[in-house]
Amino acid sequence: MVLVLTGVAVIMGGVLAYVNHLTEGPISEQKAKALSDGIKTVMCVDDLDVAAPVEVKQNDAKGKELTYIIYPAKDKQGNDLGAAVESTTGGFGGDLKILVGFDPEGKILGYTLLEHAETPGLGAKADKWFQKGEKGDIIGKTPSEPLTVSKDGGQVDAITASTITSRAFLLAVNNAYTAYKATPADGETGATEQAAE
């Protein structure tokens, strides 16, 4: 009986490893496409050039090192459009990863959720709640003063029954802004400096 169970476990482990190997490529292609589409969405431009990503590492209030990925963007004429910034924080159900677009002055152009594990029907509403014209509209705001929910004395309405998700989302936006402002104006120079460090 032990030999049979061991044999079945080994065979199933091999099958799972093989299936994982087969799906790695399509999954990474899907993520790359989602990121590319996300950058276009948050920058509000379909025809743009994205420079090499710049990685910025910063410590949060608890001393934990966080990594932000900044995608500098220019239009086809070479004019600076700002950047899309990937930021992750802990939400109610797990990590909340967002992509936020900023113009050169730091105003929020748009955002999209890349990954989340928030409660469907509650925290998952973050994908629409903070968009232009909605109750928690953050589009066009500059988070030089950190954005906070009205329950904490801030200016943004929290998602109904999802204050924890709302706080996590706004923290991710504020952190993305801080990382964006910490990068040099020239994305290529920034990438070189980051690699040198």
Secondary structure, 3 states (H helix, E strand, C coil): CHHHHHHHHHHHHHHHHHHHHHHHHHHHHHHHHHHHHHHHHHHCCCCEEECCCEEEEEECCCCCEEEEEEEEEEECCCCEEEEEEEEEEECCCCEEEEEEEECCCCCEEEEEEEECCCCCCCHHHHHHHCCCCCCCCCCCCCCCCCCCEHHHCCCECCCCCCHHHHHHHHHHHHHHHHHHHHCCCCHHHHHHHHHHC
